[in-house]
């Protein structure tokens, strides 16, 4: 990897407001099309694991800054969420992928936020639910086997476009919403 943070950790950090969304949008915009598609499918899987509700879907549209008439927003509220999230991840026009990224990050933030709150009460073993606590504690702990600590600046070299721990994202912030 060119950067130290793995995609699953980075996407969860964006959803948990541990990284600025503008950074994530710029990073996503800089990815080649095939990487954007893989990222959207990974993100869709995370959303489905969080089991979003219809109310959370509506709130995610508002939070994402999309208009309710934008294609991914319309798709999300028409039909079963479980069926629609994967379809949103499969959108192909570049401007629709950018909207899909914003919407799915917002959906994950809301649905998984609810789950993190529940975990505080009943406890859980999900590493991604402890990112903020690990960061505050300075442990930099990550998912087993990923080797990326919170302060890890990456080893340089791979060129796959994943962000590092410095907060610098490659590319520009063209989110396709104009």
C-alpha positions, 0 to 999 in steps of 0.5 A: 500500500502506498499509505498506511491506513487500510480501506476498511479502517479509513471508511469507518474513520470517515463514517465516525467523523474521525476524518473530515468528509472533504478529505474522503471525497477528495481521496475517492475522486482521485481513485481510478474507476475500478477502485471507486467501484470496489470501494463503493461495494465495500462501503455497501457491505458495511452499510448492510452489516449495520442494518439501516432502517427506513428512517436512517435512509431518509436521514442519510439523504439529508446528511449527505447533502444530496437532493432527494431527486438525485439518483442514489437518493431516489434508489435508496428510498424505493424498495427494500434497503437491503436490495437498493444499497448494492444497486447504489454501489453499482452506479457507473457514471462518475458523477453518480459514483460521487453521490453514491459515496457521499450517501453511503458514508452518511448511511453508515455513519447513522446506522453504525452510529446506532450500533456503536451506541448499543455496543456501549451498553451491551459491549461488543468485540468489533474493532471498528467500534473502538476506533475513537477510543483507541485513538484517544488512548493513543494505542493506534490499535487496528483490526487484527492483522492489518498492521496499521496503527493510528499514527502509522504514516505508511511505508510508501510505495504501493500506489493503490491510493489509500489514504495515510495517517497524515490527513492529506488526501490525494486529488481534488474535491470534485464531488460531482454535485454541482 
